[in-house]
Every structure is written in structure tokens, then in C-alpha cells.
Amino acid sequence: MKLKLHIDHRLNFLLVCAISIACLLLALPRDSKFGYEYEVGKPWNYAPLIADFEFPISKSAEQLAGERDSALRTFYPYYNLNEAAARQQVHNFTADRAAGQFAGVPDAYVQHAVRALQEVYAAGIVSSDAMNHLTTAGTCGVRVVNGTNAVSRDVGTLFSPRSAYEHIMGDEHYSRELMTRLQLHKYISANLVFDSIKSQEGKAELLSGISSSTGLVLRGERIVDRGERVTARQKAILDSLRNETERRKEQGNSTRFMLLGQLGIIAAFFALLVAYLQLFRRDLYRSPHTIYLIFSLITLFPLLTYLLFTYKFFSVYIIPFAMLPIVLRVFTDTRTAFMAHVMTIFVASLPLHNGYQFLLTQLVAGVVGIYCIKDLTERSQIFLTSLIVTLCTWVTGLVFELAQTGSLAAVDRSWYRDVTISGVALLFTYPLLYLIEKTFGFTSSVTLIELNNTNLPIIRRLAKEAQGTFIHSIQVGNLAAEVAAKIGAKVQLVRTGALYHDIGKLINPGYFTENQGGINPHDKLSEEESAKIIISHVTEGVHLAEKHRLPKVIKDFILTHHGTSMVKYFYIQAVNKKGEENVDKALFTYPGPNPFTLEQAILMMSDAVEASSRSLKDYSVESITELVNRIVDGQVASGAFANCPITFRDIAEAKQTFIDSLKVIYHTRIAYPELNRPADKPTPPAGGIFAHIRPRPRRCFRPAAPHPHNTNPRMHAAAFGDLFFRSVGRDETGERRSAHGRTPARTFGTLNTETRCAP
């Protein structure tokens, strides 16, 4: 069964870890880590930027476009020379002349036309569209390809069909009218054809010669320092770094490796926290509610950081990270709060570019928060803690600025504004504690103080219906608080637990000696029935605690304050009557369990010591010491403390504290002397000088209960001293009285505090 529970707990723990890691890994940004904002002429507000890898300094898009435009203006597109076209057109012209189409035109004009056609074809004729494109683009020339040779020609030497015709017709030595009759436009066509393939190859070759960078940044080279004004050159370097980072991010392997690295880092931090819990706080490791709380907090704060970093709603410094260690300090302990805080800020800083400053300031804030909240008992502590944390964070940020820049000129005032907002948000820790208590089942010191209020209905009922039990609970709380303070346990917890540990006696208050008068109802019951009633105050106390919605930690005090001990008074009586073999021990044994916390062990010792001290006949140091040693050593010998983390040193200090406290409570008070009267002065009548006053009806006298928050046993001794001496039948000098005929308290019981009526 234990093995199954252990396996179930480990599976549950691993499931919680896996969910937390998965949530963080999914939310952790895997975009470019380059999240800087900068402008030329503005100070660099971040930590010094060092190149993590080698990258070229890219030219700006405008600069690169200008260089490309300049290069393209010098580019000569390729045109193929079609020699056959020229020969064919000249042949067509001569053939038409031979056919008699140009009759009446002198031969000199015909020969001039042939020469002119050969001339313009030799210069090169391009199409009208090609000529328009060359002119519009501002192209200086073209490369005419003839076989394997390419010759550069200026655009100005080329002809379009129209310009070639005008060139031939414009010769002043020949009549335009006669030249028109030759219809030369029919024999002019483009003999230079654009070669798009060679032109594209030539452009690519030309543009490839243009460098896209103006330099190279080496790995480890400083790019810009904190507080330094960004120059145009540095802006170009920063732009290049951004582009190179994004280019690397787009590579598939880079993303997978980044995911793997992030998983490794997060898992390593979680492993450290788990190792700490297993080695030093196994009680927290075995508590599911504590694990849920810790892992919820260490997941929530990094998630908020990733959200703000990704969408840039606000600065990450507005998140009150100090809230996490404060909450864990209230519900666990200092070391656990510190470990969880360190792990949280490291995981949260993974995507941040100024991680060192973030870690330093948040570490200081968390440590200061833990130090200020040693034990949350007042609302003002949260306000003061928030103020101190904010101031210390300010100072840390200022010192960091001075250490980095040596000047206050580059101080980012918005950072101090964000820290102030975080300090204000820290005030919401107080209501958050209430939500955590209700959600995870914890009990804070504030709740314990509220439960320690004697005006609560259940406590008022206890004070009214079971005065002796109420006073006993107060005294037990005082003793337990003294011991807790001595050995380093939780004082407020044990005091509150002591106040409620015997509320089950409200069901049958008259069956417990501290609430009895002269009649003992156990005289009419068998030993088994009496033991059943005595034992039932534990189970009835748990029922009352559930009815009044008391925390589980208080119910545990009720269940464990007797452990699995026996009701020895009635058990011994039963054995004396029936014989040991005829008595069932189970009927006289409390259901338990035994104490499993240090505070529960303290309460068990305090309860037994306080109750037994009421039956002492001699309140000397020796008798008190013997009583305390006998009771506590008996509990140790019975194994009552086998399941709780109490040491022999703690037990020794507890016994000494009990002895010192009981000596103060039961110290002997001197008797007041009486005034000697003259022999001749008559004795005043009964009633003295007030004999003529009509007596009032008898009223019940009830001693005032001491304040439950008072830990000074001397004050409680003064408050209950008179009541104690009346109940045990002693006068103020400590001598036993017999005038009232009161029956002394049972040796197993506690203070006899029945209501008395003043004579």
C-alpha cells in the first residue's frame, strides 16, 4: 500500500513538472532575440552589446539601390547582328529596280540609295520600341554580337527604321521628290535584335560585382556601449545584426536546436528545485498542495514575462516578482522561498536582452521581501515591505547604471516608473494570500491570529459552557508558545492549536474534571463508558471544527494532542476491578494519530504537563521537575514522537521551559498580616460597618480570563491564581483548606474551575 502511494505521488509530481515545463516551453519566445529599439543620435539604453557571431555590415537598401542604378546605367544590353536582313533588303531594292519599278529615277539616285541602305545597315538599325526603351532608360550604348565577337556601340550611332529613312532622305544633294519615288521605307528594317538571355546574364554579372556589405564585425567585438549615442555607422551594424539573426532563425535546424536548448535549460532549473525539495524539505515534497502552489507560481511569473516581452504591452519590470518569495515565505520557509525565486527569475530572463540587470534587481527585491516578511501578522507589514522592496530596487538599478556607464546622464527614468508600478502591485499580496489559502488549503499567520480571537462564537461558547477547559486551553497555549519560541517552532500556530484542541469537550463538559463541581457523573458509569466519553472529545472536536470551517492544521492538533495514548485513570480502575486479561485496551485508547509535526508534539507535551500539574500536592522545584520529566519521558518512551521532526535537544529544552514556567505559575504567595485591635474595643457586629445595608441577591463569580495573546505566564498566574487556590482547596499561602469541604481534583485531571457563588 505504501509503495502504491509512493508511486502515485511520484507520478503526480512528474505530471506537475511536465505540465509546467510544457507551458513554459510553448510560451517561451523563439523569435529573434534582437529586441532592441534604437535611433541615430539617441543613447543606447541597454547593456553593452557584444557580437555573438561574425557577420557582415550590410549596406542600407537605399544605398544598395543607388549603387545598382548607377551600375545599370553603365550596362550595355546585347543585340545580335542580322547580316542576312541587310543583304536581303538591298537585294530586294536592286531587284525591284531591275523590274522597272523606279523608271524615271536617275541612276545616280538609285546608286545613292543603295549606298545609303548599306550605310544605315552597317551602323545598325533597331526596332522603334527598342530605341524608345534605350532612350528612356538612359542607356549609353549596346553591345553588338556578331558571331563570337561583341562590339560596343553608342546608342547615338544607331538607327530606328524611321530615323534611318530620315537620314537617307535628308541628304541635300539629292532631290527629296525623286528620292521619295524610290519608296525606301519598304527596304528598311531592324537588323539588330535584342538578346534577352545574354543581357540578363550580363546584368547579373555586373550586379554581382556590387558588394552588399561595407565591412565585417568579428565575434566578440563590441558594437555599442551603454549610454553611447548611436551613430549612422552603428545603426548600420545594428541593422545588419538584426537581419543576420532573423536569417539564422529561419533556418530549420536553428529553430529545432533553439527549442532543444530552451528545454534543456528549463529542465535543469526544475531538476535543481526538485533536488532541493528531496534533500532538504521532503515534507514539502510529499505535500501535493505545496507542490501545486510552488509550481503554479514558478510557472505563472515567467509566462507573464514572456507575454509582455512578445507583445510589448508594458515593460517586464512592472511584474512584482517579489510577490512569489513573500507568498512562499508565508506558507513554507525562507530557503524554499529563496530557491523558488532564484529559479523563477532565471527562467523568466531567458528571452530578455538585458538579463543581467533583470536578474540583479529581481534577486535583490526577492531577498529583501523575504527578510521583511519573517512572520506576517499585521497588514502594515505588506505596505512596509512593498515600500522597502521598491526603494532597494531603485538603489540597485542606480548602482548598476553607475557601474556600467559611470554617469547618470543615461539613466532611463521609465525604468524607475515601472519599478514603482511593480511596488504598488506588490500590495495585492495580502488579498492573494486569502485566495491561495482557499484554493490550496494553506493557513497563514494572519488566519491564525484571526482564529485566536476569543470573541469567535466557538470560543465564546467554550468560555461560557466549559470555563475550566477554556482556562486550561489558554494555559496550554502559553506553555506551548514558550516552548515553541525556545526551540524555533511556529509560535502562533501552536498557540492557536492549543486554543481549539479541547473544543470537543463542549459536547459533554461536565464529564471532565476541570468543569465539574461537587458531583462527578462518572461515578454512575462503568469504566468503559467513561473512557468512551473521554475519548469522544477528540472526534467530537473534529466534527465541531468541520462545522465551524476551521483549517485542516487545527483539526490535526485536535486529532494528535493525545495521539494513541490511553485513558489511564479508567483503564487502571478497570484492571483493578476485572483483571488485565479481561480488559480491552482498545476501548481505553485514543484513535490518534500521533503527532507528525513539531508544533503538534509541543502541544501534546504542554497539554499533559499543564493538566497533570493541577494534581500536585507539593509545588516545589523538585516535584515540578519530577512531574515534567516523568510525563515527557513517558511520551518519548511510548513512541509518541516517532513521526515528528523533534530532536532530543528540543525535548530537553522543552522540559526546562515547562519547569521554569510552572515554577512561576505556582510560586508561593505570602499571607497578608491582620491589623491588631485594642483589647477594650468591642468587636463590630457581623457585617461590620455595612451591617445596616440590605444585602443583594447572590451573584455567581466568574474569574476574568486572561488575554490569549499574552505569553507571559506571570500575568496568567496573577489572573487565575485566586481561582486556582479556591478550586484546589488552598488559601493564599498555599496551605490546604478544609472549611469548604471541596474534593481535590483527580490526579489525571486538570483545574477544578466550577462556578462559585460569593457568600
C-alpha positions in Angstrom: 0.0 0.0 0.0 2.8 2.4 0.9 4.6 1.5 -2.3 1.5 2.3 -4.3 1.0 5.6 -2.6 4.7 6.4 -3.2 4.4 5.6 -6.9 1.2 7.6 -7.2 2.8 10.6 -5.6 5.9 10.4 -7.8 3.7 10.1 -10.9 1.6 13.1 -9.8 4.8 15.1 -9.1 6.2 14.2 -12.5 3.0 15.2 -14.2 3.0 18.6 -12.5 6.6 19.1 -13.6 5.8 18.1 -17.1 2.9 20.4 -17.4 4.9 23.4 -16.0 7.8 22.7 -18.4 5.4 22.3 -21.4 3.6 25.6 -20.6 6.9 27.5 -20.3 8.4 25.9 -23.4 5.3 26.7 -25.5 5.2 30.3 -24.3 9.0 31.0 -24.5 9.7 33.2 -27.5 11.7 31.6 -30.2 11.8 34.7 -32.4 14.9 36.7 -32.9 16.4 37.6 -29.6 17.2 41.0 -31.1 14.6 43.1 -29.3 16.4 46.4 -29.1 15.0 49.8 -30.1 17.4 52.5 -31.3 17.7 55.6 -33.3 20.6 57.6 -34.7 21.6 60.3 -32.2 19.7 58.6 -29.2 21.5 57.0 -26.3 21.8 53.2 -26.2 19.7 52.3 -23.1 20.7 48.7 -22.9 23.7 46.7 -21.7 26.9 46.8 -23.8 26.2 44.9 -27.0 28.8 42.3 -28.0 28.7 40.4 -31.2 27.9 36.7 -30.6 28.9 35.7 -34.1 30.7 37.1 -37.1 28.5 38.9 -39.6 28.9 41.5 -42.5 27.8 45.1 -42.2 25.1 45.3 -44.8 24.5 48.3 -46.9 21.2 50.0 -46.5 18.5 49.3 -49.0 18.7 52.9 -50.3 22.5 52.7 -50.7 22.4 49.4 -52.4 19.6 50.5 -54.8 21.6 53.6 -55.7 24.7 51.6 -56.5 22.7 49.2 -58.6 21.0 52.0 -60.5 24.4 53.5 -61.2 25.8 50.2 -62.4 22.8 49.6 -64.7 23.3 52.9 -66.3 26.7 51.7 -67.5 25.4 48.4 -68.7 25.3 47.8 -72.4 22.5 45.4 -73.4 23.3 42.7 -76.0 21.9 42.9 -79.6 22.6 40.2 -82.2 23.5 41.5 -85.7 21.4 40.0 -88.5 23.6 40.5 -91.7 21.2 38.5 -93.8 18.5 41.1 -93.3 20.6 43.9 -94.7 21.7 41.8 -97.7 18.1 40.7 -98.4 16.7 44.3 -98.3 19.4 45.6 -100.6 18.8 42.6 -102.9 15.1 43.4 -102.9 15.8 47.0 -103.8 18.0 46.2 -106.8 15.6 43.5 -108.0 12.7 46.0 -107.9 14.9 48.5 -109.9 15.7 45.8 -112.5 11.9 45.1 -112.8 11.4 48.8 -113.8 9.6 50.0 -110.7 11.8 53.1 -110.4 11.5 54.3 -114.1 12.3 57.9 -114.5 14.6 58.0 -111.5 18.2 58.7 -112.4 20.8 56.0 -111.9 22.7 58.3 -109.6 19.8 58.4 -107.2 19.5 54.6 -107.3 23.2 54.1 -106.6 23.0 56.7 -103.8 20.0 54.8 -102.3 22.0 51.5 -102.4 24.9 53.1 -100.6 22.7 54.8 -98.0 21.0 51.5 -97.3 24.3 49.7 -96.8 25.5 52.6 -94.6 22.5 52.6 -92.2 22.5 48.8 -92.0 26.2 48.9 -91.2 25.6 51.4 -88.4 22.8 49.2 -87.1 19.0 49.5 -87.1 16.9 48.6 -84.0 13.2 48.5 -83.7 11.3 51.6 -82.7 10.3 50.0 -79.3 13.9 49.1 -78.6 15.0 52.6 -79.4 12.4 54.1 -77.1 13.5 51.8 -74.3 17.2 52.6 -74.7 16.4 56.3 -74.8 14.1 56.2 -71.8 16.5 54.1 -69.7 19.3 56.4 -70.4 21.4 53.5 -71.8 24.7 54.8 -73.2 25.3 52.0 -75.7 24.8 48.5 -76.7 27.0 45.5 -77.5 26.5 44.2 -81.0 27.2 40.5 -81.2 28.4 39.1 -84.5 29.2 35.5 -84.1 31.7 35.2 -81.3 32.6 38.9 -81.3 30.8 41.7 -79.4 31.4 45.3 -80.3 30.2 48.2 -78.2 28.3 50.9 -80.0 26.9 54.1 -78.7 23.2 54.5 -78.8 23.6 57.7 -80.7 25.1 55.9 -83.7 22.1 53.5 -84.0 19.1 54.0 -86.1 15.5 53.1 -85.8 13.6 52.4 -89.1 12.2 55.9 -89.1 15.5 57.7 -88.2 17.3 55.6 -90.9 14.7 56.7 -93.5 15.0 60.3 -92.5 18.8 60.0 -92.5 18.7 58.8 -96.2 16.1 61.3 -97.3 17.8 64.2 -95.6 20.7 64.4 -98.0 20.6 67.9 -99.5 22.4 66.9 -102.7 19.5 64.7 -103.8 16.0 65.8 -104.6 13.6 64.6 -101.9 10.9 64.3 -104.5 12.9 61.9 -106.6 14.1 60.0 -103.5 10.5 59.6 -102.4 9.7 57.8 -105.6 12.2 55.1 -104.6 10.0 54.1 -101.6 13.0 53.3 -99.5 10.9 52.8 -96.3 9.9 49.4 -97.7 13.5 48.3 -97.7 14.4 49.5 -94.2 14.0 47.0 -91.2 15.8 46.3 -88.0 19.0 44.2 -88.3 19.9 44.4 -84.6 17.8 42.0 -82.4 17.7 42.2 -78.6 19.3 39.2 -76.9 17.4 38.9 -73.6 19.4 35.9 -72.3 22.8 37.4 -72.8 21.6 40.8 -71.4 20.2 39.1 -68.2 23.5 37.3 -67.7 25.4 40.4 -68.3 23.3 42.3 -65.7 23.7 39.6 -63.2 27.4 39.5 -63.6 27.5 43.3 -63.3 25.3 43.4 -60.2 27.2 40.5 -58.6 30.3 42.7 -58.6 28.5 45.1 -56.3 29.3 44.3 -52.6 26.3 44.2 -50.3 28.4 45.0 -47.2 30.8 47.7 -46.2 32.8 45.7 -43.6 32.8 42.8 -41.2 32.1 42.5 -37.5 34.1 39.9 -35.7 32.8 37.6 -32.9 33.3 39.2 -29.5 33.6 42.7 -31.0 31.9 45.5 -29.1 29.2 47.1 -31.1 27.8 49.8 -28.8 28.2 50.6 -25.2 25.5 51.6 -22.7 24.7 55.3 -22.8 26.6 55.8 -26.0 24.8 57.8 -28.7 24.0 55.6 -31.8 25.8 56.8 -34.9 24.9 56.1 -38.5 27.7 53.6 -38.7 26.5 51.8 -35.6 22.9 51.8 -36.8 24.1 50.1 -40.0 25.8 47.5 -37.8 22.7 47.0 -35.7 20.5 46.6 -38.7 22.9 44.1 -40.1 22.9 42.2 -36.8 19.1 42.1 -36.8 18.9 40.8 -40.4 21.5 38.2 -39.8 19.8 37.0 -36.6 16.5 36.7 -38.4 18.1 34.9 -41.3 19.6 32.3 -39.0 16.3 31.9 -37.2 14.6 31.0 -40.5 16.9 28.0 -40.9 15.0 24.9 -39.8 17.9 23.4 -37.8 18.3 26.6 -35.9 14.8 26.6 -34.6 15.0 23.0 -33.6 18.3 23.5 -31.8 16.9 26.5 -30.1 13.9 24.6 -28.8 16.2 21.8 -27.6 18.4 24.3 -25.8 15.5 26.0 -24.1 14.1 22.7 -23.0 17.4 21.7 -21.5 17.8 25.0 -19.6 14.2 24.9 -18.1 14.5 21.2 -17.2 17.8 21.8 -15.5 16.3 24.5 -13.3 13.4 22.3 -12.4 15.7 19.5 -11.6 17.6 21.7 -9.2 14.4 22.7 -7.4 13.3 19.0 -7.2 16.7 18.0 -5.8 16.4 20.7 -3.2 13.0 19.6 -2.1 14.0 15.9 -1.9 17.2 16.6 0.0 16.2 19.3 2.4 12.3 19.6 2.5 10.9 16.1 2.0 7.8 17.2 3.9 7.0 19.8 1.2 8.0 17.3 -1.5 5.4 14.8 -0.1 2.7 17.5 0.1 0.6 17.7 -3.1 -0.9 21.1 -2.2 2.5 22.6 -1.6 3.9 21.2 -4.9 0.8 22.6 -6.7 1.4 26.1 -5.2 5.2 26.2 -5.8 4.9 25.0 -9.4 1.9 27.3 -10.2 3.9 30.3 -9.0 7.1 29.5 -10.8 5.1 28.9 -14.0 2.9 32.0 -13.8 5.5 34.7 -13.4 7.7 33.5 -16.4 4.6 33.2 -18.5 3.7 36.9 -17.7 7.2 37.8 -18.6 7.1 36.0 -22.0 3.8 37.6 -22.8 5.0 41.2 -22.1 8.2 40.5 -24.0 6.5 39.1 -27.0 3.7 41.7 -27.4 5.5 44.6 -25.7 2.4 45.8 -23.9 4.5 47.0 -21.0 7.9 46.6 -19.5 8.6 43.3 -17.8 9.7 45.3 -14.7 6.1 46.0 -13.8 5.7 42.4 -12.8 6.0 42.1 -9.0 8.4 39.1 -8.8 9.0 39.8 -5.1 5.4 38.6 -4.6 6.5 35.0 -5.2 9.1 34.7 -2.4 6.8 36.6 0.0 3.9 34.1 -0.6 6.2 31.1 -0.3 7.8 32.5 2.8 4.4 32.8 4.5 3.3 29.3 3.6 6.6 27.4 3.6 10.0 28.7 4.8 12.8 31.1 3.9 15.1 28.6 2.0 12.3 27.3 -0.2 11.1 30.8 -1.0 14.6 31.8 -2.0 15.3 28.7 -4.1 12.0 29.1 -6.0 12.6 32.8 -6.5 16.0 32.3 -8.0 14.8 29.6 -10.3 11.8 31.7 -11.4 13.9 34.8 -12.3 16.4 32.8 -14.2 13.7 31.1 -16.3 11.9 34.4 -16.8 15.1 36.1 -18.0 15.8 33.6 -20.9 14.4 35.8 -23.7 15.5 39.1 -22.3 18.4 41.0 -23.8 19.3 42.8 -20.6 19.1 39.7 -18.4 22.0 40.6 -16.1 20.3 43.8 -14.9 17.0 41.9 -14.6 18.5 39.1 -12.5 20.3 41.5 -10.2 17.4 43.8 -9.5 14.9 41.0 -9.1 17.2 39.0 -6.9 17.6 42.0 -4.5 13.9 42.6 -4.5 13.2 38.9 -3.6 15.8 38.7 -0.8 14.5 42.0 0.7 10.9 40.7 0.5 11.9 37.5 2.3 13.8 39.4 5.0 10.9 41.8 5.7 8.2 39.1 5.9 9.6 36.8 8.6 6.2 36.3 10.0 3.2 38.0 8.5 1.0 39.1 11.5 -0.1 42.6 10.5 -1.4 44.3 7.4 1.0 47.1 7.7 3.9 44.6 7.1 2.8 44.3 3.4 2.8 48.1 3.0 6.2 48.5 4.6 7.6 45.5 2.6 6.4 47.0 -0.6 8.0 50.3 0.2 11.3 48.8 1.2 11.4 46.5 -1.8 10.8 49.4 -4.2 13.5 51.6 -2.6 16.0 48.8 -2.6 15.3 48.0 -6.3 15.7 51.7 -7.1 19.1 51.8 -5.4 20.2 48.6 -7.1 19.2 50.0 -10.5 21.1 53.2 -9.8 24.2 51.4 -8.7 24.0 49.2 -11.8 23.8 52.3 -14.0 26.8 53.9 -12.3 28.8 50.7 -12.6 28.0 50.4 -16.3 28.2 54.0 -17.5 29.9 55.9 -14.7 27.3 58.7 -15.3 23.7 59.4 -14.5 23.1 61.1 -17.9 21.9 57.8 -19.4 19.5 56.9 -16.6 16.3 55.6 -18.0 13.5 57.3 -15.9 10.9 55.0 -17.4 12.6 52.0 -15.6 12.1 53.7 -12.2 8.4 54.3 -13.1 8.0 50.6 -14.0 9.6 49.5 -10.7 7.2 51.8 -8.8 4.3 50.2 -10.5 5.7 46.8 -9.5 5.9 48.0 -5.9 2.2 49.1 -6.0 1.2 45.7 -7.4 3.1 44.1 -4.5 0.4 45.4 -2.2 -2.0 42.9 -3.7 -0.1 40.1 -2.0 -2.4 40.4 1.1 -5.7 39.5 -0.8 -3.7 37.0 -2.8 -2.9 35.1 0.4 -6.6 34.6 1.1 -7.2 33.2 -2.3 -4.2 30.8 -2.0 -5.4 29.7 1.4 -8.9 28.8 0.0 -7.5 27.3 -3.2 -4.6 25.2 -1.9 -5.7 24.6 1.7 -2.9 26.5 3.5 -3.2 28.5 6.7 -1.3 31.8 7.1 -0.3 33.6 10.3 -3.0 36.2 9.6 -5.6 33.5 9.6 -4.2 32.0 12.8 -4.4 35.4 14.5 -8.0 35.8 13.4 -8.8 32.3 14.8 -7.1 33.3 18.1 -9.9 35.9 18.6 -11.7 34.9 21.8 -14.9 36.7 20.5 -15.4 34.0 17.9 -18.7 32.0 18.6 -17.0 28.7 19.3 -14.5 30.2 21.7 -17.2 32.3 23.5 -19.2 29.1 23.8 -16.2 27.3 25.3 -15.6 30.1 27.8 -19.3 30.0 28.8 -20.1 26.3 28.9 -16.7 24.9 29.8 -14.8 27.5 31.7 -12.3 25.1 33.1 -11.5 23.8 29.6 -11.2 27.3 28.3 -8.7 28.3 31.1 -6.8 25.1 30.6 -6.6 25.8 26.8 -5.2 29.3 27.5 -2.6 28.0 29.9 -1.6 25.2 27.5 -1.3 27.8 24.8 1.0 29.9 26.9 3.2 26.9 27.8 3.3 25.7 24.2 4.2 29.2 22.9 7.1 29.5 25.3 8.5 26.2 24.2 7.9 27.0 20.5 9.8 30.2 20.8 12.6 28.4 22.6 13.2 25.7 20.1 12.3 27.6 16.9 8.8 26.3 16.1 5.8 28.3 14.9 4.6 30.2 18.0 1.3 31.5 16.5 0.4 28.1 15.1 0.9 26.2 18.3 -0.9 28.8 20.4 -4.0 28.7 18.1 -3.9 25.0 18.0 -3.9 24.9 21.8 -6.9 27.2 22.0 -9.0 24.7 19.9 -7.5 21.4 20.9 -10.2 20.6 23.5 -13.3 22.1 21.9 -14.8 18.6 21.7 -15.4 18.8 25.5 -18.3 21.2 24.7 -20.4 18.1 24.0 -20.1 16.7 27.5 -18.4 19.4 29.5 -19.5 18.1 32.9 -17.7 14.8 32.4 -14.3 16.5 32.5 -12.8 17.3 35.9 -11.9 20.9 35.1 -15.5 21.7 34.6 -17.0 19.6 37.5 -18.5 20.9 40.7 -19.0 18.7 43.6 -20.8 15.9 41.6 -18.8 13.5 39.4 -21.1 11.9 36.8 -18.5 9.2 36.2 -19.5 7.6 39.5 -22.6 6.3 37.8 -20.8 4.9 34.7 -18.7 2.0 34.0 -15.0 2.5 33.2 -15.6 1.6 29.6 -18.4 4.1 29.3 -16.4 6.8 31.0 -13.4 6.1 28.7 -15.7 6.3 25.7 -16.9 9.8 26.7 -13.4 11.0 27.5 -12.1 9.7 24.2 -15.0 11.1 22.2 -13.9 14.7 22.8 -11.3 14.1 20.1 -13.8 13.0 17.4 -16.4 15.5 18.6 -13.8 18.2 18.4 -13.1 17.3 14.8 -16.8 17.5 14.0 -17.1 20.9 15.6 -14.0 22.1 13.7 -15.6 21.0 10.4 -18.9 22.7 11.4 -17.1 26.0 12.0 -14.8 25.5 8.9 -11.6 25.5 10.8 -8.4 24.8 8.8 -7.0 21.4 8.5 -4.0 22.3 10.5 -6.2 23.0 13.5 -8.1 19.7 13.0 -4.7 17.9 13.1 -4.0 19.5 16.5 -7.3 18.1 17.8 -6.6 14.6 16.5 -3.0 14.4 17.7 -3.0 16.1 21.1 -3.5 12.7 22.8 -2.0 10.6 20.0 -2.6 6.9 20.6 -2.2 7.2 24.3 -4.6 5.6 26.9 -7.1 6.9 29.3 -5.0 5.5 32.1 -7.3 6.6 35.0 -10.2 4.5 33.9 -8.0 1.8 32.5 -6.3 1.2 35.8 -9.6 1.2 37.6 -10.9 -1.4 35.1 -7.8 -3.5 35.5 -8.0 -3.3 39.3 -11.7 -4.5 39.2 -11.6 -7.1 36.4 -8.0 -8.1 35.9 -5.8 -7.1 33.0 -6.7 -10.1 30.9 -10.4 -9.1 31.0 -9.9 -5.5 29.9 -9.8 -4.5 26.2 -7.1 -1.9 25.8 -8.6 -0.7 22.6 -11.6 0.7 24.5 -9.3 2.9 26.5 -7.0 4.1 23.7 -7.3 7.4 21.7 -7.7 7.0 18.0 -4.7 9.1 17.2 -2.7 9.6 15.1 0.5 10.5 17.0 1.9 14.0 16.3 3.6 14.4 13.0 4.8 18.0 13.2 7.0 19.8 15.7 4.1 22.0 16.8 1.8 19.0 17.5 4.5 17.4 19.6 4.9 20.6 21.6 1.1 20.8 22.2 1.0 17.1 23.3 3.7 17.8 25.9 2.2 21.1 27.1 -1.3 19.6 27.4 -0.2 16.7 29.5 2.2 18.8 31.7 -0.4 21.5 32.4 -3.2 19.1 33.2 -1.0 16.9 35.5 0.4 19.9 37.3 -3.0 20.7 38.7 -2.9 17.5 40.8 0.4 18.2 42.5 0.3 18.4 46.3 3.7 20.0 46.5 4.7 22.8 44.1 8.4 22.6 45.0 11.0 22.7 42.3 11.8 19.1 42.9 8.1 17.9 42.5 7.6 20.0 39.4 10.8 18.7 37.8 9.9 15.2 38.6 6.4 15.6 37.1 7.7 17.2 33.9 10.4 14.5 33.4 8.1 11.7 34.1 5.4 12.9 31.7 7.6 13.9 28.8 10.0 10.9 29.2 6.9 8.6 29.2 5.7 10.1 26.0 9.1 9.6 24.4 9.3 6.0 25.6 5.9 5.2 24.2 6.9 6.4 20.7 4.5 9.3 20.6 7.1 11.5 18.8 8.4 8.9 16.4 6.7 10.5 13.4 7.6 14.1 14.0 10.8 16.0 13.5 11.7 16.7 17.1 15.2 16.1 18.5 16.4 15.2 22.0 17.8 18.6 22.3 14.4 20.1 21.6 12.8 17.8 24.2 15.4 18.8 26.8 14.8 22.5 26.2 11.1 21.9 26.2 11.3 20.2 29.6 13.4 23.0 31.1 10.9 25.6 29.7 8.0 23.7 31.3 9.8 23.6 34.7 10.6 27.3 34.6 7.1 28.3 33.6 5.4 26.1 36.2 7.6 27.5 38.9 6.4 30.9 38.1 2.8 29.9 37.9 2.7 28.0 41.2 5.1 30.2 43.2 4.1 30.6 46.9 2.5 33.9 47.8 2.9 35.5 51.2 0.0 35.9 53.6 -1.2 39.4 54.3 -1.0 40.3 58.1 -4.1 41.3 60.1 -4.5 44.5 62.0 -4.1 44.2 65.8 -7.2 45.7 67.6 -7.1 47.2 71.1 -8.4 44.8 73.8 -11.0 47.3 75.1 -12.5 48.0 71.7 -15.6 45.8 71.1 -15.8 43.6 68.1 -18.1 45.0 65.5 -21.2 43.1 64.7 -21.4 40.6 61.9 -21.3 42.5 58.7 -19.1 45.3 60.1 -19.9 48.9 59.5 -22.0 47.8 56.5 -24.4 45.6 58.6 -27.2 48.1 58.1 -27.0 47.8 54.3 -29.6 45.4 52.8 -27.7 42.6 51.2 -28.1 42.0 47.4 -29.0 38.7 45.9 -26.2 36.2 45.5 -24.3 36.5 42.2 -22.1 34.0 40.5 -18.5 34.9 40.5 -16.5 34.0 37.4 -12.9 34.9 37.1 -11.8 37.0 34.1 -9.9 35.1 31.5 -6.5 36.3 30.6 -5.9 37.6 27.1 -5.0 34.8 24.8 -2.2 36.7 23.1 -0.3 37.2 26.3 2.6 34.9 26.5 3.8 35.9 30.0 2.9 33.1 32.4 3.3 35.5 35.4 0.4 37.6 34.3 -1.7 34.4 33.8 -0.7 33.3 37.2 -2.0 36.6 38.7 -5.2 36.3 36.7 -6.0 32.8 37.7 -4.2 32.5 41.0 -7.2 33.1 43.2 -9.4 30.8 41.1 -6.8 28.1 41.3 -6.4 28.2 45.1 -10.1 28.2 45.5 -10.5 25.2 43.2 -7.8 23.0 44.8 -8.8 24.0 48.3 -5.8 26.1 49.3 -5.5 29.5 50.8 -3.2 32.2 49.5 -0.3 30.9 51.5 -0.6 27.6 49.7 -1.9 25.7 52.7 -4.8 23.3 52.0 -8.2 24.4 53.3 -10.9 22.1 54.6 -13.6 24.6 55.6 -15.5 24.3 52.3 -15.1 20.5 52.2 -14.2 20.6 48.4 -13.0 17.4 46.8 -9.5 17.8 45.3 -9.1 17.4 41.6 -8.3 13.9 40.2 -4.7 13.1 39.7 -5.3 12.6 36.0 -7.5 15.7 35.5 -6.9 19.4 35.4 -8.0 22.5 37.2 -11.3 22.4 39.1 -12.9 25.7 37.9 -16.6 25.2 38.7 -18.7 28.4 39.1 -18.7 29.6 42.7 -21.1 31.9 44.3 -19.7 34.7 46.5 -21.0 34.5 50.1 
